[in-house]
Amino acid sequence: MRNERLSNNYDIHTTILSNEAVAEAHYLLRCECPEIAQYARPGQFIHVTIPHGPGLLLRRPFTIYTVEGHEITMLYQIIGDGTKHLSEMPTGARLQVLGPLGNTFNFTPKPEPAILVGGGAGIASLMLLAVALRQKGIETLGLVGAQYHARLLSVSDLESIGITVHIATDDGSIGHHGYVTDLLTDLLKQTHCDRPTLYACGPHGMLAAVTQIAVDFEVPAQIAMENRMGCAMGVCLGCVCPVRTGTDSFEYQRVCTEGPVFNATDIAWNVF
């Protein structure tokens, strides 16, 4: 089933309500965007103008982390000049925000259970989905990976809505010593589920590994891609990824419009 694509999007000015560090090099920004909040669905993102900085002509894409009333939040990592400048913007500063953009995660038929796999800041793309799953009464498990303890994200947010969370860190500073995909493999070996579905977001290498695990265990998997974007409107073709059209053929599709959510096995990982 093709994931839902919604057309309601708005280009609005908003004010930062809070912008706080939540882990090493990671921040949670909250702003009031009533139109975007009304239509935002799990997996969608916003495109943000970061003002008053050198080399910041293009907007930056950020997933919608949570929605509460008229407010939305975005959980982001400091990667370059744009996100560094954004992290320094105070409460009351103005932003221009376009959204909600992209398609959505699908949980029909009902997964039993839903297994969320987040690598690093990729967990940000799964929080809105986690809330929707719990509101539907769907059993949900969270697997969260990080480089080390100081960069671990979203565990308390997931636990606060009744999700059991398993943790992996590359250096073993907390939880499993190794990759979050190790936890996924062990979980699928141990669990006896009727119709589990995997939902994942993180680095390309992690997503490719999740896809192979889904194939090995014959379970469906949906992934959210986080490619770099220019326009986020499907015009510039700067965010394309290879999607299979047959056994030995593929085409490039736009992450900003055909995605960011794809069936994991549709991605031609060997082309990257």
VMD Tcl script that draws the C-alpha trace (Angstrom):
set ca {
  {0.00 0.00 0.00}
  {1.36 3.40 -0.96}
  {1.94 5.70 1.99}
  {-0.40 8.66 2.27}
  {0.63 11.90 0.60}
  {-1.05 15.04 1.98}
  {-1.28 18.39 0.22}
  {-2.03 20.90 3.01}
  {1.11 22.95 3.59}
  {1.73 26.49 4.80}
  {4.62 28.95 4.65}
  {4.38 30.91 7.90}
  {6.37 33.12 10.23}
  {6.64 31.91 13.80}
  {8.36 32.74 17.06}
  {10.67 30.40 18.95}
  {9.08 29.49 22.28}
  {12.07 27.48 23.53}
  {15.31 26.13 22.11}
  {17.11 23.91 24.60}
  {19.94 21.39 24.61}
  {18.65 17.86 25.31}
  {21.87 15.90 24.67}
  {25.39 16.58 23.45}
  {25.10 18.60 20.19}
  {21.32 18.05 20.05}
  {18.56 20.59 20.65}
  {14.77 20.63 20.92}
  {13.12 23.71 19.42}
  {9.47 24.55 20.12}
  {7.40 27.05 18.15}
  {3.77 27.93 17.53}
  {2.55 26.82 14.09}
  {-1.21 26.19 14.34}
  {-1.77 25.45 10.65}
  {1.14 23.02 10.45}
  {0.19 21.41 13.77}
  {-3.34 20.81 12.52}
  {-2.27 18.82 9.46}
  {1.04 17.23 10.53}
  {1.17 13.45 10.26}
  {3.83 10.90 11.34}
  {6.90 11.05 9.10}
  {6.32 14.53 7.69}
  {8.82 17.37 7.95}
  {9.16 21.14 7.82}
  {11.53 23.34 5.81}
  {13.02 26.16 7.88}
  {14.66 29.43 6.93}
  {17.54 30.14 9.34}
  {18.07 33.92 9.15}
  {21.03 36.24 9.58}
  {23.89 33.86 8.94}
  {26.52 33.58 6.19}
  {25.88 30.83 3.66}
  {22.34 30.23 4.94}
  {20.46 30.99 1.73}
  {18.72 27.60 1.48}
  {16.18 26.34 3.97}
  {16.96 23.30 6.11}
  {14.62 20.28 6.49}
  {13.69 19.05 9.97}
  {11.30 16.30 10.91}
  {8.27 17.20 13.03}
  {9.07 15.67 16.40}
  {5.89 16.34 18.40}
  {2.62 18.21 18.07}
  {0.75 19.62 21.06}
  {-2.16 21.96 20.43}
  {-0.91 24.77 18.19}
  {2.74 23.99 18.90}
  {5.25 21.78 17.11}
  {8.75 20.78 18.08}
  {11.78 19.70 16.11}
  {14.67 17.69 17.51}
  {17.89 18.45 15.65}
  {21.61 17.80 15.70}
  {24.30 20.42 15.20}
  {25.99 19.32 11.98}
  {27.04 22.47 10.11}
  {26.85 26.25 10.16}
  {23.07 26.30 9.74}
  {22.21 24.11 12.71}
  {24.96 25.74 14.79}
  {23.39 29.14 14.15}
  {19.92 27.73 14.86}
  {21.07 26.36 18.24}
  {22.14 29.88 19.24}
  {18.80 31.52 18.42}
  {17.01 32.66 21.59}
  {13.41 32.46 22.72}
  {11.44 35.14 20.87}
  {13.51 34.97 17.68}
  {11.60 34.66 14.41}
  {11.67 31.77 11.94}
  {9.96 31.10 8.64}
  {8.60 27.57 8.42}
  {7.14 25.69 5.44}
  {5.14 22.53 6.05}
  {3.97 19.96 6.69}
  {5.78 18.30 3.76}
  {6.21 14.77 2.47}
  {4.26 11.56 2.88}
  {3.49 9.56 6.01}
  {4.06 6.26 7.76}
  {1.35 3.67 7.25}
  {0.10 1.30 9.97}
  {-2.70 -0.43 8.10}
  {-2.92 -3.38 8.51}
  {-2.40 -3.12 12.23}
  {1.13 -4.19 13.24}
  {1.44 -6.70 16.07}
  {3.66 -5.18 17.41}
  {5.20 -2.06 15.87}
  {8.98 -1.99 16.30}
  {10.62 1.44 16.07}
  {14.34 1.51 15.24}
  {16.06 4.88 15.63}
  {19.72 5.58 15.02}
  {21.08 8.84 16.45}
  {18.93 11.83 15.56}
  {16.88 9.52 13.33}
  {14.68 8.75 16.33}
  {13.22 12.24 15.81}
  {11.33 11.01 12.75}
  {9.63 8.27 14.78}
  {8.24 10.16 17.79}
  {5.07 11.42 16.12}
  {4.52 7.89 14.83}
  {5.04 6.48 18.33}
  {2.31 8.74 19.70}
  {-0.10 7.77 16.91}
  {0.55 4.06 17.46}
  {-0.08 4.29 21.18}
  {-3.25 6.31 20.62}
  {-4.48 3.40 18.48}
  {-3.67 0.97 21.27}
  {-0.94 -0.73 19.24}
  {1.81 -2.49 21.17}
  {5.01 -0.62 20.37}
  {8.64 -1.38 21.13}
  {11.46 1.15 20.81}
  {15.06 0.38 19.85}
  {17.27 3.45 20.22}
  {20.91 3.65 19.20}
  {23.56 6.30 19.82}
  {27.31 6.73 19.56}
  {27.61 7.03 23.34}
  {25.54 7.86 26.41}
  {25.79 11.65 26.13}
  {24.16 11.51 22.67}
  {21.27 9.24 23.60}
  {17.92 10.75 22.61}
  {14.18 10.39 23.29}
  {14.22 7.48 25.73}
  {12.18 9.25 28.41}
  {9.78 10.66 25.80}
  {9.07 7.18 24.49}
  {8.76 5.65 27.94}
  {6.34 8.40 29.00}
  {3.77 7.11 26.48}
  {4.11 3.48 27.52}
  {6.77 2.21 25.13}
  {9.39 -0.27 26.31}
  {12.79 0.99 25.12}
  {15.95 -1.01 24.44}
  {19.22 0.94 24.12}
  {22.42 0.33 22.18}
  {25.57 2.46 22.10}
  {28.59 2.06 19.88}
  {30.98 2.28 22.84}
  {28.86 0.35 25.36}
  {28.55 3.32 27.72}
  {24.88 2.42 28.25}
  {22.77 -0.51 27.11}
  {23.94 -3.01 24.51}
  {27.54 -2.58 23.36}
  {27.11 -2.48 19.60}
  {24.64 -1.48 16.93}
  {20.91 -0.98 17.40}
  {20.40 -3.49 14.58}
  {21.92 -6.16 16.87}
  {18.99 -5.55 19.22}
  {16.55 -5.82 16.33}
  {17.92 -9.18 15.23}
  {17.82 -10.55 18.78}
  {14.27 -9.26 19.29}
  {12.95 -10.87 16.12}
  {14.63 -14.16 17.03}
  {13.05 -14.16 20.47}
  {9.61 -12.75 19.84}
  {6.57 -14.62 18.58}
  {4.54 -11.96 16.80}
  {1.73 -12.42 14.30}
  {2.36 -9.33 12.17}
  {5.31 -7.23 13.32}
  {6.18 -4.16 11.27}
  {9.48 -2.31 11.45}
  {9.69 1.49 11.27}
  {13.17 2.97 11.08}
  {15.14 6.16 10.59}
  {18.85 6.77 10.89}
  {22.07 6.68 8.87}
  {21.95 4.98 5.46}
  {24.11 2.10 6.66}
  {21.72 1.39 9.51}
  {18.68 1.57 7.21}
  {20.31 -0.83 4.74}
  {20.94 -3.25 7.63}
  {17.33 -2.93 8.83}
  {16.18 -3.72 5.30}
  {18.28 -6.88 5.15}
  {16.97 -7.96 8.55}
  {13.40 -7.39 7.34}
  {14.11 -9.59 4.32}
  {15.73 -12.30 6.43}
  {12.80 -12.46 8.86}
  {10.16 -11.80 6.17}
  {8.60 -8.84 7.96}
  {7.50 -5.52 6.42}
  {9.60 -2.43 7.07}
  {9.09 1.27 6.40}
  {11.93 3.76 6.58}
  {12.22 7.54 6.65}
  {15.07 8.86 4.50}
  {16.96 12.00 5.56}
  {18.64 13.14 2.36}
  {19.95 16.66 1.90}
  {17.39 18.95 0.26}
  {17.37 22.19 -1.66}
  {13.80 23.22 -2.40}
  {11.79 20.45 -0.62}
  {9.08 20.98 -3.24}
  {10.18 18.43 -5.84}
  {11.76 20.90 -8.26}
  {15.53 20.87 -7.72}
  {16.01 17.06 -7.64}
  {18.73 17.46 -5.03}
  {17.32 14.86 -2.63}
  {16.67 11.88 -4.92}
  {17.23 8.27 -3.92}
  {17.18 5.09 -6.05}
  {13.90 3.15 -5.90}
  {13.46 -0.28 -7.49}
  {11.11 -0.60 -10.45}
  {11.99 -4.24 -11.18}
  {14.48 -6.98 -10.35}
  {17.37 -5.23 -12.12}
  {16.03 -1.72 -12.65}
  {15.45 1.41 -10.59}
  {14.47 5.04 -10.90}
  {15.35 8.08 -8.86}
  {12.52 9.41 -6.70}
  {12.40 12.60 -4.67}
  {12.65 12.18 -0.92}
  {10.83 15.47 -0.39}
  {7.71 14.50 -2.34}
  {7.62 10.74 -3.04}
  {9.13 10.30 0.46}
  {10.52 10.72 2.99}
  {8.83 7.42 3.93}
  {9.47 4.40 1.70}
  {8.98 0.68 1.94}
  {12.48 -0.42 2.92}
  {12.79 -3.12 0.26}
  {11.89 -0.62 -2.48}
  {15.19 1.21 -2.00}
  {18.04 0.08 -4.27}
  {20.69 0.09 -1.54}
  {23.36 -1.30 -3.85}
  {23.25 1.92 -5.92}
  {24.36 4.24 -3.08}
}
mol new
graphics top color blue
foreach p $ca { graphics top sphere $p radius 0.5 }
foreach p [lrange $ca 0 end-1] q [lrange $ca 1 end] { graphics top cylinder $p $q radius 0.2 }
display resetview
